[in-house]
């Protein structure tokens, strides 16, 4: 018999080798998948000093706005309103508000990181005195600026935020996670959909506005006589009335006086500025700064009859020609920068009261400031 044929060899094509999966992309994810990071979790109140220009504040939950000056405490949710150019100090940072600016200010609790919320207009910031970390936001986006000693501008531009480095270096990220790095004159424009960097043609004008708008003084000591702070004050003379204001005391010689001891680390400086609010029914009183046991620096405060019972601001520099230097010991009136400031207050005479009223002398918002460089 014929031999049987062998089965044909398997000629089917081999299976293709499996391609390994591509490595994960190192490119940033597209914005459609980005999620805005949460704002600073805990925002606390902050004290603003040396307010210059016309500034109003609209407190959170209130419909009315009120005009403010001097020193104020701003809480998260409050809005500062500057219809014209204005400025103030936040801690040691001068901040200028351009006309038609609405802005909130707060401080991240547990840190010294300020937060600015620019709803409208533009704020100019000088962070050169104390390098700080900042959070700056507009309506739909904000940026974290890492520890910086730069000067910068923050402007609300519709739903976007513009941040310009006026001098120095700004680096950080926006709250969609996009990093930025700005040098002098560069501007970041960031929104919910994009972030771009370009030169700012207005940088010179903004830098000049910041330099010219800074407050003339910087307050470093301030006491307001509310019920909470007044209880712990070391009082030299006088009493506190029910509202917490400092109430005059009167001695046997008919001298009406009110004042407070100053912290032990405050020493005399020739560029000191004294500022306080006074309400009295005395025609004349004397504001007195006591220096060690050597001398008193005295400024007169005169009141017209139509001004009695009104809060009036007393503001003078120690080198003003009208400030008197009175020696109170044999040491004489020679004062040096090593001499400690002991107390600050006001006195008047009972005989200077208007009519037959009971004399009184109230103090509030007692401040010591330095002339800004």
Beta strands, then each sheet from edge to edge (+ up, - down):
strand 1: 43-44
strand 2: 46-58
strand 3: 65-74
strand 4: 79-82
strand 5: 86-90
strand 6: 93-97
strand 7: 101-108
strand 8: 114-120
strand 9: 122-126
strand 10: 132-137
strand 11: 142-148
strand 12: 151-157
strand 13: 160-167
strand 14: 170-174
strand 15: 179-182
strand 16: 186-190
strand 17: 195-199
strand 18: 217-223
strand 19: 235-237
strand 20: 239-240
strand 21: 246-247
strand 22: 249-250
strand 23: 255-261
strand 24: 272-280
strand 25: 284-291
strand 26: 295-302
strand 27: 312-317
strand 28: 324-327
strand 29: 341-349
strand 30: 361-371
sheet 1: 1+ 7- 4+ 2- 3+
sheet 2: 1+ 7- 8+ 10+ 11- 14+ 15-
sheet 3: 1+ 7- 4+ 2- 5+ 6- 9+ 12- 13+ 16- 17+
sheet 4: 18+ 30- 24+ 27-
sheet 5: 19+ 23- 22+
sheet 6: 19+ 23- 29+ 25- 26+ 28-
sheet 7: 20+ 21-
end
